[in-house]
């Protein structure tokens, strides 16, 4: 019975097989009329249901109902089950999820009646998937628990892979994407071991979706190119379009809207050619938003109108909600505030009516952006609080962590009081708890006045440039900007060099094609296969180079921003004057890091020993310190990512500078020891900087350098301390998630 059940399930899932064999409805009906045994008639009804499913849904439904009647007549629960599975399949295509779930449960009852454990597991998994698709994951969880209990006594690896995928669906639906990724990886590993490339590819696709949701996009492009190759080999055009959509998201997150548009257009074209118009409309919504970012309102309007037309013709309600929100954004950008508000309200009501919570949240966020743009902070603040309450009420740690981190990343200068308030908001119960403990109704009351612009994630404002900066500092800033523009040119030349390598690989491929023309017929197939592999590898390399170039430009832009802020603070002089030498040493920390990156021709890991050793020499030279007076020893035999190395370099620079300025008065002699090591915990490290000077003055903890150390420590999730032990000992334990 178990083998028979598995075979029939495969027949139902792989419904397109009949068309590949060229079986027609007329031929099947002729066999059905001639059949005398009910078992043969039941098999033919399944074939008839599959043969008419894509062309005549009413006929397909009729055959499924006949199968239910035949199974009940013969007291054959598995045949009855197949009929209910077919009816659920039809209602799924009609997007009538009330009936889908009803038929799913009837099919499950028949599996229980037949005492088929495999049937029970398969039916429970289908109910889980349908509840997730219906955006009711809370109803799916009990069936997930039942499935895991039933599977405990099974040994079928393919079944475990399917359960892992279902767990991934569930975790993704409740925004716990880190857990979802782990489940998809497990499923893909099992399917690969079973040599089931089709299902392994599908698990990889689901994993890529969750990786994008967690903003973990470093590995996504390479994975998606592998998926595209697999889907193309099977002519799975719909999934190819989905992959282009994922690439579009990756480019958009990297700030390359033009490349995002290019990939979304590829997705939209495939969806149109395959008749998947609803998905085409959603792709055009994404294209319109990319054009809004580029401030090309006419192109954005064109694609939005096309999406609206598609959704109207196909009666696709979620698409209508997205279009309504997009219309509100257009009104906002055009300065028609009243119309924008009316459209945002309409979109929110539509999302509530159709139980589209994610679209409602998205609408609220864009509405908040509109309100902040026109400086109506009261309503914008209320919308943010509403969104924060949705996040905290969902009890979804991945989402809360991502939203809080996004706020912090976009506002590196956020003060400790506001940061503590935000942490309370996103991790301890949201607005209700804040109101109860602090007596505030909104973030405005908590943060005070205009500070709301510093902590909202939608603010389009940038810090004002302080015109009071002295001429000397302006000249120094110009020199620094010129230096980094030169570095940008050097990095661009390195990219060109890598492009030449790609072109050389293409040239070799062409030579291989020319040579293969003179090969014997037996070697032609192998030659064409190698040509195909070279092309795919070159495409992947080209995509990697484009992403690398974006990352380099983004890194240099951020470093110039850091320099501007350092000089800006130096000019303000709010009781904490920073000397030009201190400013120069901080900039040198960044310069030394990029010199190491350029030597290695990478943006990856940095050897901390070499970096800190050269940095300490830079600081000594900057302050004109005799090496014989102050001996600096570095022992840091570890490699860390460049992003974390930059923060560690700036922290070490501040500590060495403080020791030279305060620890050894009167040009005294002394030692500074710098040690770094890896801890037992994964991706955790320790840095210790110690001197044998006169000790650390308590009043120095409030100066700018100490504030800088505190801010940098937060960015690398560090915990630090100062101790007085025959001098001063600074210790920090930090994380490097990318290493």
Number of C-alpha atoms within 10 A of each C-alpha: 11 10 8 8 16 13 11 16 15 10 16 18 11 11 17 14 14 15 11 8 8 9 14 14 14 11 10 16 16 10 13 19 10 10 14 10 9 14 15 12 19 24 15 20 26 23 23 25 29 26 24 17 21 13 10 11 16 13 15 23 22 15 24 29 20 17 26 24 15 20 21 15 12 12 12 16 22 25 25 26 29 26 30 26 24 26 25 28 21 22 18 17 13 12 13 13 17 14 17 23 20 14 22 24 20 17 28 24 17 22 25 16 14 17 14 18 18 23 23 23 24 20 25 27 22 21 23 28 21 21 22 22 16 17 17 17 20 13 14 20 17 12 18 21 12 14 22 16 12 15 17 9 9 12 9 10 14 16 17 19 23 22 23 23 28 24 25 27 26 26 22 22 19 20 21 21 26 18 16 27 25 15 24 29 20 20 30 27 16 21 23 15 13 13 11 13 14 16 20 23 22 20 25 21 24 20 28 24 22 26 19 19 19 16 13 14 22 14 11 21 22 15 18 23 20 19 22 21 14 17 20 13 10 10 11 12 18 18 19 23 27 23 27 25 24 24 27 29 25 24 22 18 14 16 15 18 22 17 19 25 25 16 24 29 21 18 28 25 18 21 23 16 12 12 12 14 21 22 22 26 28 25 27 26 25 27 27 27 22 23 21 20 14 14 12 13 16 12 15 23 19 13 20 26 17 15 27 22 14 21 24 13 10 11 12 15 16 18 21 22 25 26 22 23 25 26 21 28 26 20 19 22 16 11 13 13 16 11 16 25 18 12 21 25 17 17 25 22 14 20 22 14 10 13 15 17 15 12 21 22 20 16 27 23 19 20 27 26 23 25 23 22 18 12 14 12 21 16 15 26 22 18 22 23 20 17 20 23 17 17 23 19 12 13 15 17 17 17 20 21 14 14 16 18 14 13 18 20 13 15 16 14 13 16 12 10 10 18 17 10 15 22 16 15 23 23 17 13 16 22 24 16 14 20 13 10 9 11 12 16 16 22 25 19 15 19 19 11 11 11 15 22 20 21 23 22 20 21 18 10 10 7 8 7 10 12 11 10 16 12 10 10 16 16 11 15 18 12 12 18 16 12 12 18 14 12 17 16 11 13 18 15 12 15 18 13 12 15 16 12 14 18 14 12 16 16 12 14 19 14 11 15 16 11 11 18 13 10 11 8 10 8 12 14 11 12 16 15 10 13 18 12 12 17 14 14 15 17 14 17 17 16 15 15 17 15 17 15 16 15 15 17 13 13 14 17 13 12 17 17 12 15 19 16 15 19 21 21 18 21 20 16 12 10 8 13 13 19 11 15 13 20 17 19 23 23 19 19 27 19 19 19 22 22 13 19 17 15 8 12 13 14 17 14 19 23 17 24 18 17 21 25 16 16 25 23 13 18 23 19 13 15 15 9 14 12 12 9 13 19 14 19 15 19 16 21 13 15 16 22 17 23 17 21 23 22 20 23 22 21 24 23 25 21 22 22 22 17 26 21 13 15 25 21 12 8 13 11 16 19 17 23 16 22 17 20 17 18 13 8 8 11 14 17 19 18 18 20 22 24 28 19 22 16 18 19 10 7 7 12 12 10 13 18 21 16 12 16 19 15 19 19 21 14 16 18 15 19 14 17 10 15 13 15 12 12 19 21 21 17 18 19 20 23 21 18 13 14 14
